[in-house]
Amino acid sequence: MVNRLNKDRPLPDLQRVRVEDQTTQRGFDTFASVLRAVLDFLQPFVQREKWQPVVYQTGWEDFSRLTFKKNPLGEVIIQGSAQRTSGSSTVICVLPIGYRPSERLFFGSVVHDGANYTTARIDVDVDGRVLVASGATNFVPLQHIRFEAA
């Protein structure tokens, strides 16, 4: 399954079957035509979107590659971790239109403050901002964030 991820067309293309018996050939052709129509109908639902890297706000960078995508059900999924490298901004990144929630969402996270692990509240706002609303910001894992796009 992994080798099919992020390919343009995850469902297979049908090959034409050739047999000598005309009745059997008509049966195969009819079946293939129905199967092709079903596959064409299902294609948009199984099409996998590629992971997209976030655009960091000033003072933030990857700890482990931070990416996002939308699954076929319309859920936005974020994976990876960020770290603050300078400044005091709590806004990690801004998600593009189409990847934002309909209301402000709150997530809990275990973060690292430079010396210890502690908890933090991560918000995803309707304007697309992903931010640390409270808690430490040195190391922020975000792989647990999943929500329905507006």
C-alpha positions in Angstrom: 0.0 0.0 0.0 2.8 2.4 0.8 4.2 2.3 -2.7 0.9 3.7 -4.0 0.7 6.7 -1.7 0.7 10.1 -3.3 0.5 8.8 -6.9 -1.7 10.5 -9.3 -4.1 7.6 -9.9 -4.2 5.1 -7.1 -6.9 2.9 -8.7 -5.6 0.6 -11.5 -6.3 1.0 -15.2 -8.1 -1.9 -16.8 -6.4 -4.0 -19.5 -8.5 -5.4 -22.3 -8.9 -9.2 -22.0 -8.8 -11.1 -25.4 -10.4 -14.5 -25.8 -11.4 -16.4 -28.9 -15.0 -17.2 -28.0 -17.2 -14.2 -29.0 -19.8 -14.8 -26.3 -17.2 -14.9 -23.6 -15.5 -11.8 -25.1 -18.8 -9.9 -25.0 -19.2 -11.0 -21.3 -15.7 -9.7 -20.5 -16.2 -6.5 -22.4 -19.5 -5.8 -20.6 -18.0 -6.6 -17.2 -14.9 -4.4 -17.9 -17.1 -1.5 -19.0 -19.2 -1.6 -15.8 -16.0 -2.0 -13.7 -14.4 0.9 -15.5 -17.4 3.1 -14.7 -17.3 2.1 -11.1 -13.5 2.9 -10.9 -14.0 6.2 -12.6 -16.8 7.1 -10.1 -14.6 6.0 -7.0 -11.4 7.7 -8.2 -12.0 11.1 -6.5 -12.8 9.4 -3.2 -9.6 7.5 -3.0 -7.3 10.1 -4.6 -4.6 10.8 -2.0 -3.4 14.3 -1.5 0.3 14.8 -1.1 1.7 16.0 2.2 2.5 19.7 2.0 5.1 21.5 4.1 3.9 24.3 6.4 5.2 27.8 5.9 6.6 28.8 9.3 6.2 32.1 10.9 9.3 34.0 12.0 11.2 32.2 14.8 9.9 28.7 14.1 11.4 25.7 12.2 11.1 22.0 11.7 12.1 19.7 14.6 10.7 16.8 12.6 9.2 17.8 9.2 5.9 19.5 9.9 3.4 18.8 7.1 -0.4 18.8 6.5 -2.9 17.3 4.0 -6.6 16.7 3.6 -7.8 13.2 3.4 -10.7 12.1 1.1 -13.2 12.6 3.9 -12.3 16.3 4.2 -10.3 16.0 7.4 -7.1 18.1 7.7 -4.3 16.1 9.2 -1.1 17.6 10.6 2.0 15.5 11.3 5.5 16.4 12.6 7.0 18.7 15.2 8.1 22.3 15.4 10.6 24.2 17.5 11.0 27.8 18.3 14.4 29.1 17.4 14.1 32.8 18.3 11.7 35.5 19.4 8.5 35.1 21.4 5.9 34.5 18.7 3.4 31.7 19.6 2.1 31.4 16.0 3.9 28.4 14.5 2.3 28.6 11.0 -0.8 29.6 9.0 -2.8 27.0 7.1 -4.0 28.0 3.7 -7.7 28.5 2.8 -9.4 25.2 2.4 -7.4 23.7 5.3 -8.9 25.8 8.1 -11.6 24.8 10.7 -15.0 26.5 10.9 -14.4 27.4 14.5 -11.4 27.8 16.8 -10.2 24.3 17.9 -8.2 23.4 21.0 -5.7 20.5 21.3 -3.6 19.3 24.2 0.0 18.4 23.7 3.1 17.3 25.6 5.8 19.8 24.9 9.4 20.4 26.0 10.4 23.7 27.7 14.2 23.2 27.3 14.6 21.3 30.5 11.4 19.3 31.2 8.3 17.9 29.5 5.1 19.8 30.3 1.7 20.3 28.7 0.5 23.0 26.3 -2.7 24.0 24.6 -2.4 24.2 20.8 -5.1 26.2 18.9 -6.0 26.1 15.3 -8.0 29.3 14.5 -10.5 30.0 11.7 -7.9 32.3 10.1 -5.6 29.2 9.7 -3.1 30.2 12.5 -1.7 27.2 14.4 -0.4 28.5 17.7 0.7 27.6 21.2 -2.0 29.3 23.3 -0.4 28.3 26.6 2.6 26.3 27.8 6.2 25.9 26.7 7.2 26.4 23.0 10.7 25.0 22.6 9.6 21.7 21.2 6.0 21.3 20.0 4.7 17.9 18.6 1.6 18.4 16.4 1.0 15.0 14.9 -2.2 14.5 16.9 -4.0 17.4 15.2 -6.9 16.3 13.0 -10.1 18.2 12.2 -12.8 18.7 9.6 -12.0 21.5 7.1 -14.6 24.3 6.9 
